[in-house]
Structure formats: structure tokens, C-alpha cells
Amino acid sequence: MEISIEVKNLNKHYGNRIAVNNLNLTVKKGEVFGLLGPNGAGKSTTIDCILGLKSFDNGSVRVLGMDPTKERKRLFERVGVQLQSSSYQGNIRVGEICEEMAALYRSPANYDDLLAQFKLDQYQKQPVAKLSGGEKQKLSVLLALIPQPEVLFLDELTTGLDTEARRAVWDVLIDLKEKGLTLFLTSHYMDEVEVLCDRICIINRGHALVTDTVPELIKRSPYQRLEDAYLWVMKEEIAV
């Protein structure tokens, strides 16, 4: 079994507040792994620490065998990232931002092909600001794919999208999953998690409550739906 991401005993504090609490995760190559939890649970901070974007207090992280705190430049040649707070400068056009992104990498993907695949080729000369919410989200995934990554990080990708736009993004991710790309995502939508994820980890206050496949998590709960099982895990945590 080849490991893409390995997190051991990860801890991160902001002053007296614990953001990540002794977290352990292992993500296999080609797996779609979902990190779930309420707002403020530590999901985005965990991703930032895994990518070396934020320092952490103790523990260790390896992504594709690399230490992100020491090998970030080399690592970012091999991973793609869509962060929760993606933003674009001024009136930059779709084709321009693709060209800028491709210039950062030694062996970038052909962004014209990606634009066609994502059905965004007709918007090449259009300012990003004028895209719909769903189109912007697809563009953010497209940009994360330009490095031709082995691992793709997606932080609350479909939050705020309507049903049609969410399904369009799902189709893209399902295609990537079938091609064997490792995906690490966060989401508040349990139907999305059921469709996309092979395994999930539910965290609260930075601490892992349970890590399992979706079917096994449902099976161990008194319920038949992931949303109900998720809420059951959270209530059990509060009761302890």
C-alpha cells in the first residue's frame, strides 16, 4: 500500500486555543479522503499544516514522502491546491490566469485542454469576476490541476453553490477519482461526501473522533444515512 499523506501526532495552537489536537491521518494513493467537522473544528488549519502553509507546534507530516516545512517548493510541483478563500486580482481574464499559473511550473498541463474538459473554453477572454459561482469553482479546480498533481487538496469546494453547479463540480471530481488521482477534501455536504469519498475522518476541536469508510460509519451508528450518522458521532462526543 503506497501512502500519499501521513500525519502523526499533529498539534497546532493559537495562543491558548487548540486548533489541531494530536491528529493522526493516513491517506493512500488513489484514495478520496474527506475531513469532516463543524465550523471551527480545525479542518482548514489541518490542510494548511499539511501543506506547510502554517507552522505547527509538534508532530510530523509527510506528503508524497516529503516534509512540507522543508521541501515546500518541491512539494508544490506535485500537488494541486484549491483553498477556501481563493481570490483573483482585478479584472484578470480566464485565459490570463491560466497562463500565469502554467508559467509557475516546469511541466504544466495544457490549460487549453483543461478549459475544454471543464467546459470553460468559451470564457477564455472573459474576466473571472463575471463568471458564475459554479464556473469560478470549476476554474479553481482547473488551476489546481495545471501542475499535473499527484495529490489534489480541495477545501469546501462547493459551499455556496446551487444544486446544478454542485453536480457539475462533482462530475469533474468523479472523473479525477476514476483516473486515480489522490483527493483530500473538506465538505459540509454529506450527500457530496457519500458520492465522492472512500474514507472519512470526523474531527471536532482539532481532535479525530472517528476514521472509517462511509458504509462502515453508517453501519456502526443507529442510522441509515451518513448525515444522521455524522450528527450521532457529534452528539456522542458532546455526551462524553
Secondary structure as UniProt FT lines:
FT   STRAND          3..14
FT   TURN            15..16
FT   STRAND          17..28
FT   TURN            29..30
FT   STRAND          32..36
FT   TURN            39..40
FT   HELIX           43..50
FT   TURN            51..52
FT   STRAND          58..63
FT   TURN            64..65
FT   TURN            68..70
FT   HELIX           72..75
FT   TURN            76..78
FT   STRAND          79..82
FT   TURN            84..85
FT   TURN            90..91
FT   HELIX           94..102
FT   TURN            103..104
FT   HELIX           111..117
FT   TURN            118..119
FT   HELIX           121..123
FT   TURN            124..125
FT   HELIX           128..130
FT   HELIX           133..145
FT   TURN            146..147
FT   STRAND          151..155
FT   TURN            157..160
FT   HELIX           163..178
FT   TURN            179..180
FT   STRAND          182..186
FT   HELIX           190..196
FT   STRAND          199..204
FT   TURN            205..206
FT   STRAND          207..213
FT   HELIX           214..220
FT   HELIX           226..239
//
